[in-house]
Amino acid sequence: MSEQDPTTTFHLTSLHTPTPARILRLHGELDYAASPHLRRALSDEIAARPPLLVLDLSDLLFCDSSGLNELLRARRNRHGVPLVLAAPGPQFRRLLEVTQTDQVFVITDTVPAALAYHELDTPQ
């Protein structure tokens, strides 16, 4: 039995901001085996009904279709929590382009841009 590389093992980190928005950073490789873990984390974050959920993808090394499916599911959440994808790497951007899901997600280059986008998009 081989040991998993800790730099590629999928895990999540919840980040705090001075705003009520929530940030969830995805690390490692998101594949079929890791997608249930992501589903639970997204469900927990969305259940808190934050005004915005930012997924920081800057440390996500790989994502397959099962991971993308979990993000699409979270996007259609019943609480109407807006979801923004921040700082996706080249592999994930390519996956979004090939599947044309780049047309349905809000995608920003950085987490601060995601937070600013929401401020601009929030009705007064």
Phi, psi and chi 1 to 4 in degrees:
 res  aa     phi    psi   chi1   chi2   chi3   chi4
   1 MET       -  128.5 -173.3  167.7  165.2      -
   2 SER   -92.8  152.1   65.0      -      -      -
   3 GLU   -83.9  147.0  -69.3 -175.1   31.2      -
   4 GLN   -81.1  146.2  -70.2 -175.0  -37.3      -
   5 ASP   -75.3  118.6 -179.2   -9.4      -      -
   6 PRO   -63.7  -20.9   17.7  -24.8      -      -
   7 THR   -77.8  -18.5   62.5      -      -      -
   8 THR  -109.4  -14.2   61.5      -      -      -
   9 THR   -62.3  131.6  -58.5      -      -      -
  10 PHE   -71.5  133.2 -179.2   75.5      -      -
  11 HIS  -155.0  167.9   62.6  -78.2      -      -
  12 LEU  -124.9  150.2  -58.5  150.1      -      -
  13 THR  -131.4  130.1  -54.6      -      -      -
  14 SER   -91.0  126.7 -141.1      -      -      -
  15 LEU  -109.4  144.2  -56.3  174.5      -      -
  16 HIS  -100.4  145.2  -60.2  -77.7      -      -
  17 THR  -128.8  165.2   70.4      -      -      -
  18 PRO   -73.5   -4.5   19.2  -25.0      -      -
  19 THR  -101.0  168.5   72.4      -      -      -
  20 PRO   -76.4   -4.2   16.6  -20.2      -      -
  21 ALA   -65.2  151.4      -      -      -      -
  22 ARG  -109.5  143.1  -62.9 -144.7 -179.5 -162.0
  23 ILE  -124.1  128.8  -59.7  172.0      -      -
  24 LEU  -120.1  116.5 -163.6   59.3      -      -
  25 ARG   -94.9  128.4  179.9  175.6  -75.5  163.9
  26 LEU   -99.1  131.7  -75.8   62.5      -      -
  27 HIS  -121.3  145.1  -54.7  -90.5      -      -
  28 GLY    85.6 -143.3      -      -      -      -
  29 GLU  -114.0  120.3  -63.6 -177.1   -4.0      -
  30 LEU   -98.2  107.7  176.2   54.3      -      -
  31 ASP  -131.6 -170.2   57.2   15.1      -      -
  32 TYR   -54.9  -42.4  178.1   77.3      -      -
  33 ALA   -67.5  -30.6      -      -      -      -
  34 ALA   -90.6  -15.9      -      -      -      -
  35 SER   -61.8  -34.7   61.0      -      -      -
  36 PRO   -62.7  -35.2  -23.3   33.5      -      -
  37 HIS   -63.1  -44.1 -178.2   57.4      -      -
  38 LEU   -64.5  -42.6  176.2   61.2      -      -
  39 ARG   -58.2  -46.4 -179.9 -177.5  -67.4 -175.5
  40 ARG   -62.2  -44.0  -77.0 -171.7  -57.7  -83.0
  41 ALA   -64.5  -43.5      -      -      -      -
  42 LEU   -64.7  -41.0  -70.9  170.8      -      -
  43 SER   -61.2  -44.3  178.7      -      -      -
  44 ASP   -63.0  -44.6  -69.6  -12.8      -      -
  45 GLU   -64.3  -44.5  -66.9  -68.4  -24.3      -
  46 ILE   -67.7  -36.2  -70.1  167.0      -      -
  47 ALA   -60.5  -26.5      -      -      -      -
  48 ALA   -74.5  -10.3      -      -      -      -
  49 ARG    53.2   53.4  -63.1 -176.4 -177.1 -172.9
  50 PRO   -70.7  160.4   29.9  -36.1      -      -
  51 PRO   -70.6  -15.8   24.5  -31.3      -      -
  52 LEU  -161.0  138.9  175.0   67.0      -      -
  53 LEU  -120.1  115.5  177.5   56.1      -      -
  54 VAL  -101.5  129.0  175.5      -      -      -
  55 LEU  -102.4  110.3  -62.1 -178.2      -      -
  56 ASP   -83.2  110.9  179.5   -6.9      -      -
  57 LEU  -100.9   10.3  -53.6  173.7      -      -
  58 SER   -62.1  -25.3   59.9      -      -      -
  59 ASP  -105.6    8.8  -72.9  -21.4      -      -
  60 LEU   -83.1  116.2 -173.5   66.4      -      -
  61 LEU   -86.0  -30.5  -57.5  174.2      -      -
  62 PHE  -155.9  144.9  172.6   80.8      -      -
  63 CYS  -143.9  132.1 -179.0      -      -      -
  64 ASP  -103.0 -173.3   69.5    7.3      -      -
  65 SER   -65.2  -29.4   60.8      -      -      -
  66 SER   -69.1  -36.8   59.5      -      -      -
  67 GLY   -66.4  -43.5      -      -      -      -
  68 LEU   -61.4  -39.7  178.6   57.9      -      -
  69 ASN   -60.3  -39.6 -172.2   45.1      -      -
  70 GLU   -64.7  -37.7  -67.4  -55.8  -31.9      -
  71 LEU   -68.2  -39.1  -61.9 -179.5      -      -
  72 LEU   -64.2  -40.9  -72.2  164.8      -      -
  73 ARG   -61.7  -44.3  178.9  177.2  -73.5  130.0
  74 ALA   -65.3  -34.1      -      -      -      -
  75 ARG   -61.0  -33.7 -177.2 -175.2  158.7  -85.7
  76 ARG   -94.8   32.5  -61.6 -177.1  -46.0  -98.2
  77 ASN   -66.0  149.3   69.6   81.4      -      -
  78 ARG   -71.9  -15.5   64.6 -176.1  173.3  131.2
  79 HIS   -89.1   -6.5  -61.5  -61.2      -      -
  80 GLY    71.1   22.6      -      -      -      -
  81 VAL   -71.5  120.7  173.7      -      -      -
  82 PRO   -67.5  141.6   -0.8    6.7      -      -
  83 LEU  -119.0  128.9 -177.3   73.0      -      -
  84 VAL  -124.0  132.6  176.9      -      -      -
  85 LEU   -94.1  124.1  -53.4 -179.6      -      -
  86 ALA  -117.4  137.6      -      -      -      -
  87 ALA    57.7   46.3      -      -      -      -
  88 PRO   -69.6  144.3   25.4  -31.7      -      -
  89 GLY   -80.2  176.9      -      -      -      -
  90 PRO   -59.2  -41.2  -16.6   23.7      -      -
  91 GLN   -64.8  -43.4 -175.0  -86.7  -30.7      -
  92 PHE   -70.9  -39.1 -169.5   74.4      -      -
  93 ARG   -59.5  -41.3  -79.6 -169.4 -174.6  -91.3
  94 ARG   -64.1  -42.9 -180.0   72.7  178.7  135.7
  95 LEU   -59.0  -43.3  176.8   63.0      -      -
  96 LEU   -63.3  -42.1  -67.7  170.5      -      -
  97 GLU   -66.4  -47.1  -69.6  168.0    4.8      -
  98 VAL   -62.1  -38.1  166.6      -      -      -
  99 THR   -89.1   -2.7   58.5      -      -      -
 100 GLN    60.5   19.7  -63.5 -176.4   -6.9      -
 101 THR   -81.0   -6.6   51.6      -      -      -
 102 ASP   -64.5  -15.5   58.4  -21.5      -      -
 103 GLN   -82.8  -16.5  -56.4  -60.4  -50.9      -
 104 VAL  -108.4  -17.3  -61.4      -      -      -
 105 PHE   -97.9  150.8  -76.1  108.8      -      -
 106 VAL   -86.2  124.9  173.5      -      -      -
 107 ILE  -127.1  129.0  -55.9  165.9      -      -
 108 THR  -124.1  162.5   62.8      -      -      -
 109 ASP   -79.2  -22.3  -70.7  -26.6      -      -
 110 THR  -142.6  163.9   64.3      -      -      -
 111 VAL   -66.3  -45.5  170.2      -      -      -
 112 PRO   -57.6  -36.1  -27.2   36.0      -      -
 113 ALA   -66.0  -35.3      -      -      -      -
 114 ALA   -65.4  -43.3      -      -      -      -
 115 LEU   -65.5  -40.7  -64.0  169.9      -      -
 116 ALA   -67.6  -38.4      -      -      -      -
 117 TYR   -58.9  -44.8  174.1   87.6      -      -
 118 HIS   -64.7  -40.4 -177.3   67.5      -      -
 119 GLU   -60.0  -40.6  -74.9 -180.0   20.0      -
 120 LEU   -71.8  -29.1  -65.5  174.0      -      -
 121 ASP   -88.9  -11.1 -162.8   42.8      -      -
 122 THR   -79.8  127.8  -56.7      -      -      -
 123 PRO   -63.7  144.1  -12.4   20.6      -      -
 124 GLN   -81.1      -  -60.7  -62.3  -34.7      -
